Amino acid sequence: MRVDIITLFPEMFSALEISIPGRAVKSGALTVKCHGLREFAINKYGQVDDIPFGGEAGMVLRPEPLKGAYNRVLEELGLQPQKLGFKPHTVHMSAQGKIFTQERAKELAKMENLLIICGHYKGIDQRFCEAYVDEELSIGDYILSGGELPAMTVVDSIARLLPGVLGDSASAETDSFFLPNRLGWPVYTRPQDFEGRTVPEVLLSGHHENIRKWRIKAGLELTRRNRPDLFRLLDLSVEEKRILED
């Protein structure tokens, strides 16, 4: 999978060279290419933004530099910008976008080419969005300085889902949100006793069926306590209902 990123701050993405994303890159499962927006500035002063029409405060990224960077990505992919046809799925990281979820991460991880545009200041010119952006995504209901950290979040989330990246693919299948609207369960490791707090006996029993049921119950209880908004959306199975009742 190849991910292209258009950003004002390509140096920030060195974080993707370590941990799981770095492993994905080294294995060849993932290629990440950053494109500095100022390379496509409209003048010698490096200008890529301007004041918004209508008189509100702040600055807006102009469409021409964005189009220049977009064309560069298409050219590197062997595509002709002036012709319609195949293009990378293009995502704009924006507080106005739909919330990024684990389900969306699974879908994006199946794509061969992904282009992420990092907004900054007040955002990017709407005309560019209408012409070239396929979807807008947000990582939460809060404001950040720009789209760089959200873009890294998306890439990190996708990287761990690519085949062969995790040492044990079953690890991803037990994470929170792997099953829709469900959190994972509490996890424990050695020592068995830490400051008088002990590991639940069922996890030491070796009884796989009891452990499985404990994990279901603990995960559902954690979801109900920490994310009641998600718990209300759950379509509980017969077994899950019985486990909670017990």
C-alpha positions, 0 to 999 in steps of 0.5 A: 500500500502507498500513502501520499501526504500533502502537508506544510510540515513533512518533517513531522512525519518522521514519527512514522519511521518507528514502531508498527508503521516503521515496521510496515515500511521496512517490510515493504507492506507500506510506502509513505511519501510526504509532499511539502506544500510550499514547493508549490507556492504561488510566489517566491515568498512561499505563499500558500494561503490567503485571507478568506472571502467574507472578512472572517479572521484567519487564513485559508490554504489556496487551491493552486498549491494544493492542485500542484501537489495533487498533480505531483502525486498523480505523476509519481503514480504514473497517472495523467492529471489532465485525464479523468480515470483512476486516482488515489482515494483522497482524504482531507483531515478536517474537524468538519469531517466524519469521525474516523473509526476502526471500521473505516480503518479496515476499509482504507487498509484494503486500498492500494493508493491513499492520498491524505491532505493535511489542512491548516489554519482555517482549512482549505479552499472549498472548491478544491475539496469539491473537485478532488477530495473523496471524503473528509475525516476527523479523529475527534470533536476538538481542534488541533493546529493542523491535519498532521497529527490526525493524518499520522493517526490514520496511517498508524491505524491502517499500518497495523492492519496490513498483512504481515505487519503484526507479529501475530495478526490475532492481536488486532482481532482482540483490540477495542473496536475490532468488533463494532462499538465494543471496547476490549477487556482489561489485560494483565501480565506478570507479576501475579501480585502487584502492591496487593492487587492480584490477577483475576483467578479465572485468567490463571485457571487454564480453563479456556471457555471460562476465560473466553466468557470472562473476557466477553463480560469484562469487555461489555462492562468496560464499554457500559462504564466508559462508553455508554454512548456505544453500549446503547448501540450494541446489538447483543447476542443471546450469549452476551445477554446471558453472560451479562445477566449472570 
